Amino acid sequence: IMNAPYDMKVGDWDTPRPGPGEVLVSVGAAGICAGDMYFYLGKNPYAVYPQICGHEIAGVVAELGSEVTGLEPGTPVVVEPFIGCGHCYPCRVGKSNCCMNLRIIGVHRPGGYAEYLTAPAYLVHKVPPGLSLTFASFAEPVAIGVQGCRRGQVSAGEDVLILGCGPIGLALIEVAKARGANVWAADIAPERLTTAARFGAETLLVDDNFVQTILEQTNGEGMPVVMEATGSPKAMEQTVDLVAAGGRIVILGLVKQGVTINFPGLDFTRKEMTIVGSRASVNCFPEALALMASGAVTYPQVATEFSLWDAPQVFADLAKNPGSIHKGVLIREI
């Protein structure tokens, strides 16, 4: 339970009961995301304490509410955490990930750092046979990669440049490669580039000559697709210099509210580039699970497992040394 910034403790919380159309899930694995760390550090402006965080969730069905069909107790599942209202314009046009009244499991209602949680049945997906719960808990970040590649219309044979080799960058690398793209990955941290290379990307260290390096690699044209997953305003602005005329830019990183990103106005028409945002995912979990089950996405191998009950110390350690692990997953015997 996160009681306040830097105050996380193991404690009692009433076991939820599934209402109509809901599923009670017994949690087996829950990933540690940057968003969870922001909640812990007090950097989430919408945080309300106390709260149980955790939105990268895998477990088994414990109980079904009324009106739920197609699931049985004991079935391994993952939980999609974004709950749309179903009524606002984004929801009406199939973009519930941008819902004006969005509710997120692990932010607005209790999440996966607990023995049990409830979720709407339509957001509970069966785990393919042979996929461990630790691997399955990566469905949420892998789905973000799927959404990003859909937004960028990544296709076979294209050159794709991914800026940032953190957890989301790695998901983008493998999803893009599964689509047949030629993937380049860039980061300021050599150790992250080593990991990106392990998953099949051509790697480039970001330095003062980075734009020139990309132009040299592409005969002066730039990259057909540039995907930003750093959260750095400078990197976002640099995408315009890196993309080819007629190419696509996908912005996945987050900046603080009020931060302005500047793009050179003439390039909008001179290059006729397409710039799109990509937020979380919508209808991407089935593809994400299928990619992991097929072996096309293997980056959950970077996971470091910790006991759920050691979470307070794990979060305290990560707050002091955020680069100590690539990706943490809290696990619980069920």
N, C-alpha and C positions, 0 to 999 in steps of 0.2 A: 504494500500500500504506500503510495506517495502522499505523505501528509502535508508536505510543504517543499519548497526548493531545498535540495540537499538532505531531505529527511525522508528516507525510505525504510520501511520496517516490515517484517513479517508479522501479520496480525490476523485477527478474526474478521470475517465479512460474511454476511448472511448468504447462504447458498441460494442463487436465484432459481426461480421456477419458470419453466417455459410457458408462455401464454399461447393463445391461439395463433397458429402459423409459425411458431418458434420452435427451436431445437435447443436442448441443453447439451452442451459439449463438455466432455472431460478432457482437459488440456494435457497434452503430452509434450509439446514443444512450442516455444514462442520466441521469435527473433527479437534481437535488440536493434532498433532502428535509430537513426539520427533524431527522428521526431520524439522518440521516447527519452533520449538524452536531453533534448530541449526542455521537455516537461520536467525532468529531474533538475536541470540547471536553472529553472525559472525563466527560460527564454521564450516559452510559448505564451503569447499574449492572451490566448483564449483559455488557458489552463484554469481549472477550478479544482481545488484540493478539498478533501482527500479524493484520490482516484486510483483505480487499478489500471495501469497502462498495458501495452502489448497489443499490437494489431497485426502481427505476422504469426498466425495461429494455426496449429494442427493438433488434432486430438481424435477422440472417438465419440460417437453419438451415445449419450447417456440416457436421454429421455426425449420423447416427442410430445409437443403440445398438440392440442386438438387441431384438426384440419390439415395435418402434415402427412403427406404420402411420399413414397419413393425412397424412404430412408428407414433403417432399422437400428436399434440399439446395438452397439459394438462395431458399427461401421466406421473405418478410419475416414476422417474428413478434414478439410481446411475451411477456414471462415474468411469470407470476403468482408472487409471491415467498413466499407463506405455505404451508408444507408441514405438513399435519396427520398425526398418527400413524395415523389410521384405526381406532383401537381404543377410545379413551377415550369417555366419555359424550357430550361435545360433538360429536365426530366421528361417533358412531353416530346422532345425531339431525340430522345435516346442518349442523352449525355448526363446521366444521373451523377457521374463523378464531379460535375460542376454544379450540383444542386445548390440553390440559393438558401436552402434550409438543411444543409448537409449535416448528418450525424455520423461520427466516426467511433467505432468500437475501440476502446482503449484511450479515447480522448474525451468524448461526451458521455459515454456510458462504460461500465466496467469491461476491461479487456482480458487479455490472455495470461497475465502474470498472476494466475489464480488456479485453483483446482477445477473450477467450473465457470462457464459463462453461457449466456443465452444469445442467440442470433436468429434473425429471420431465416426461415427454411430456404428461401430462394437464394440466399447468400452462402449456403453451406454446400460444398462440393465434395464428392467422393474422391478419395485418393486412389490412384491407379495401383493395381497389385505390384508388389515388389518395391515400392517407394517408401522409405522410412519416414517417420514423422518429422525428424530433423530436416531431411531434404524437402519434405512436403511443406514445411513452414516457410520455405523460400518462394512459395507460389505467389505471394503478394509482391515482392520486389521483381520477380521474373515477369509477372503480369505488367508491371510498370515498363519493363523492356519491350514487351509485346505491344503495349499501347504506343510507346515512342516510335517503334518501327512502323506501326500502322499509320501514325500521324505523318511520318516522313516518307511513306510509300516506298520503303526500302525494297529493292527487287534484286534478283539474281544478276551477277556480273557487275553491279555498280560498286564504285569506290565510296566508302563511308568513313568519315572521320568522327571519332568519338572523343570528346574533351572530358577528361575526368575518368579515373579508373578505380573509383570506390565501388561499393556494392551495386549501385544502379548502373554505373559504367560497365561493370562486368556482365550484368544482365543484358545490356544493350549489345555488347560484343557478341555474346553467344546467340542471342536471338537473330541479330543481323547475319551472322555466319550461317545459321540454320536456314535463312532465306536465300543463301547463295551469294551474299555480298562479299566484297573484298574489304576487310576491316582494318582501319588504322586507328590506333589509340594513343592519346597524348596525356601526359600528366607532368606535374612539377616534381613528383616524388619517384626516384628510381626504383624503390622497392615495389611500388604499385605497378610500375611498368613491367617488372619481372613477373608479377602475377598475371597481368594482361597478356603477356607473351605466352604464358603457360596455357591460356585458353584460345590461342590461335591468332592473336592480333599482331600486326606489324606495329612496333612501338616507336614513339618519338618523344624525347624529352622537351618540355616547353622551356624555351629560353628567349633571349632578346631577338634571336634570328628565326623564331618559329614560323612566322608567316612566310618569310622568304624560303625556308626549307620546304614548306608545303607547296609553294608555287614551283619550286625546282622539281619536286617529285611528280608534279602534274603538268609538266610542260607549260607552266605559266597560267593554266586554266583555273586552278582551284578545285576543291572537292565537290562532286555532285550533291552529296548530302553531308551536312555537318550537324552533329547532335551534341548539345551542351549539357553536361551532367556534373557541373562543378559548383554552381551557386555563386560564382564569382562574376560581378558586374563587368570586369575587364574582359573575361572570357566570353561573356555574352556579346559584348560589343565587337570583339575580334572575329566573331563568326562571319560577319559581313565581308571581311577581308579574306577569309579562308574559303568561302563558298564560291563555286563556279557560277558564271552568268547562267541564268535559267535553273539554278539549283534550288535545294530546299534546306532550310534551317529549322531544327527542332530544339526548342528551349525546354528542358526538364528541370533545371536547377531553380532553387528558390532564393530570393533575396528578401531582405526585411521590407516591411510595408513602408511605402514612401520613397524607396530608392528608385531613381530614374535611370533607365538605360538609354544611351544615345546612339542612334544609327545615322550615318550620312544620308541625307534625304535624296540626293541625286541617284544613289545606288539602287533605290527602290525601283526606279524606272530604267536606269542604265543597265542593271543586271537582271531586271525582271525576276528577282528571287522570290521565293515563297517563305515566309516566316510564320511558324505555328508554335503554339504552346502545347504541352502535353502534361496533363494532371492525373496522377495515380493511374487508374485503369477502369474500363467499363467493358464487361463481357469478354474479358481476356483470361480469366482463371482457367477455363478448360484448355485453351491452347498452351498456357504456361505449364500446367500439369502434364499435358501430353508431351511437351518438349523435354521435360525432366525425365519422364518415364521412358522415353525413347533413347535417352542418352545424349541427345543433341545439346542439352544444357546440363553442364556438370559443375558449375561454379559453386553450388552448395558444399563442395569439397573444402572450401576455405573456412567453413564454420569451425568455431571453437565452442565446445559444449560446456555449460556450467549447470549445476543444480539450481532449480528454481529458487530453492530456499537460501541460496547464497547470493541472491540478486542484490541485496543492499550493499554488500562488499564489492561485488562486480561493478555496480554503477559508480561507487565511490572511486574505485581504481581507474575506471575509464574516464571519469571526470578529470583525474590528475594526468592520465597518460592516454589520450584518445587513440593514438596510433599503435597501441600495444598489441591489438589483434585486428584482423581484417573484418570479421563479422562474428558476433556472439549470438548464441542460441541458448535460452534457458530451457532445461528439460526436466521432466517429472515422470517417475515411474507410474504407469497406469495399468 
